[in-house]
Amino acid sequence: MTDGDRTAEASGIRASYDETETERRLSFEVTDASAGGRTGETAAIAQNLEGYAMLKVRPTADGDELERYYGFDMALDHVGELLGVSPHDLPIPDAAADMGM
């Protein structure tokens, strides 16, 4: 997996995918508020490393869980709300495209 597979940027939002010993994590940061959102705001989606558990939405990759979802689209909707952007504007790195059930 290359870095290009793990990062994506569009509409003033940067997304990065990472794996820890126990989780897959997709983190978002608003880098340019001109497209909406609030510069510096962050949100993350986490799932167990095996990739079959519910998705956890957090304010940061290491933050406390705010909500759990079965579907990736539902988790992205919540992330969009947290960042103040449309979920359709969220870039998804290739490595994270299969998150969710």
C-alpha positions in Angstrom: 0.0 0.0 0.0 1.4 3.4 -1.0 1.0 6.7 0.7 -1.3 7.7 -2.2 -3.6 4.8 -1.2 -3.7 6.1 2.4 -4.3 9.8 1.9 -6.7 11.9 -0.2 -7.5 15.6 -0.4 -10.4 17.5 -1.9 -12.7 20.4 -1.2 -10.4 21.8 1.5 -10.5 18.5 3.4 -7.6 16.1 4.0 -8.2 12.4 4.8 -5.7 9.9 6.0 -6.0 6.2 6.7 -3.9 4.4 9.3 -3.9 1.0 11.0 -2.9 0.4 14.7 -2.5 -2.9 16.4 -6.2 -3.1 17.0 -8.0 -0.6 14.6 -8.4 0.8 11.1 -8.7 4.6 11.3 -9.9 7.1 8.8 -9.2 10.7 10.0 -10.4 14.0 8.4 -9.2 17.6 8.8 -10.6 20.7 7.3 -7.6 22.5 5.8 -9.5 25.3 3.9 -12.7 26.7 5.1 -13.5 28.4 1.7 -15.5 25.3 0.7 -17.5 25.3 4.0 -16.5 23.7 7.3 -14.3 25.2 9.9 -10.5 25.2 9.4 -8.8 22.9 11.9 -11.9 20.9 12.7 -11.2 17.1 12.8 -13.2 13.9 12.9 -12.4 10.2 12.6 -14.0 6.9 11.9 -12.5 3.7 13.5 -13.2 0.0 13.0 -11.6 -3.1 14.4 -8.6 -4.4 12.4 -10.5 -7.4 11.1 -13.0 -4.9 9.5 -16.3 -6.5 10.6 -17.3 -4.5 13.7 -19.4 -1.3 13.8 -17.8 1.9 12.8 -17.1 4.4 15.6 -17.2 8.1 15.0 -14.9 10.2 17.1 -13.8 13.9 17.2 -10.2 12.7 16.7 -8.6 9.3 15.9 -7.8 8.8 19.6 -10.9 10.6 20.9 -13.9 9.3 22.8 -16.5 7.5 20.7 -19.5 9.8 19.9 -21.6 7.2 18.0 -21.5 3.8 16.3 -22.9 2.9 12.9 -23.2 -0.2 10.8 -22.9 1.6 7.5 -20.0 3.6 6.2 -22.4 6.1 4.6 -24.1 6.8 7.9 -20.7 7.3 9.6 -19.6 9.7 6.8 -22.9 11.7 7.3 -22.0 12.2 11.0 -18.4 13.2 10.1 -19.8 15.7 7.6 -22.0 17.2 10.4 -19.0 17.4 12.8 -16.9 19.2 10.2 -19.7 21.4 8.8 -19.3 20.0 5.2 -21.4 17.8 2.9 -20.5 14.1 3.3 -20.2 14.0 -0.5 -17.2 16.3 -0.2 -15.3 14.0 2.0 -12.3 12.4 0.2 -11.9 8.7 0.8 -8.4 7.2 0.4 -8.4 3.9 -1.5 -7.2 1.9 1.5 -10.4 3.0 3.4 -12.9 2.4 0.7 -14.0 -1.0 2.1 -14.7 0.2 5.7 -18.2 -0.6 7.0 -20.4 -3.7 6.9 
